[in-house]
Amino acid sequence: SGVQHNITLVIDREPAAPDLETYAAERRSQLLATLQGIDILKEEERTMESGYPAYELVYKWIPVEGAVVYQKVLFMLVGRIVCTFTGNFSKKTIKTIGVEFDRIAASFVVPD
């Protein structure tokens, strides 16, 4: 499909936002302001199997003509630390490899 599958992780030990919902909303606004043709497909609060609160955002966009990329972003709050997982998928692989993305995020342990 031409999509390079990957997962990136950003650990924010000092988030400026007062809560996870605000943090995710600020990142969502940044995405909408910087990416042309973005289409939000899913946005919801979740609780991970570990009990950590999380916020999931799934969207698609066209970075270049003829290429459609689906991205899944998961903001997970561990204490006051926000861990942001981002994965790139095609339309087909978000349904298959996307499950593995969730398992990886669920198994993550924040280092001290």
Secondary structure as the mmCIF struct_conf table of DSSP 4:
data_model
#
loop_
_struct_conf.conf_type_id
_struct_conf.id
_struct_conf.beg_label_comp_id
_struct_conf.beg_label_asym_id
_struct_conf.beg_label_seq_id
_struct_conf.end_label_comp_id
_struct_conf.end_label_asym_id
_struct_conf.end_label_seq_id
STRN STRN1 ASN A 6 ASP A 12
BEND BEND1 ARG A 13 GLU A 14
BEND BEND2 ALA A 16 ASP A 19
HELX_RH_AL_P HELX_RH_AL_P1 LEU A 20 THR A 34
BEND BEND3 LEU A 35 LEU A 35
TURN_TY1_P TURN_TY1_P1 GLN A 36 GLY A 37
STRN STRN2 ASP A 39 THR A 47
TURN_TY1_P TURN_TY1_P2 GLU A 49 SER A 50
BEND BEND4 GLY A 51 GLY A 51
STRN STRN3 PRO A 53 VAL A 64
TURN_TY1_P TURN_TY1_P3 GLU A 65 GLY A 66
STRN STRN4 ALA A 67 VAL A 78
TURN_TY1_P TURN_TY1_P4 GLY A 79 ARG A 80
STRN STRN5 ILE A 81 PHE A 89
TURN_TY1_P TURN_TY1_P5 LYS A 91 LYS A 92
HELX_RH_AL_P HELX_RH_AL_P2 THR A 93 SER A 107
#
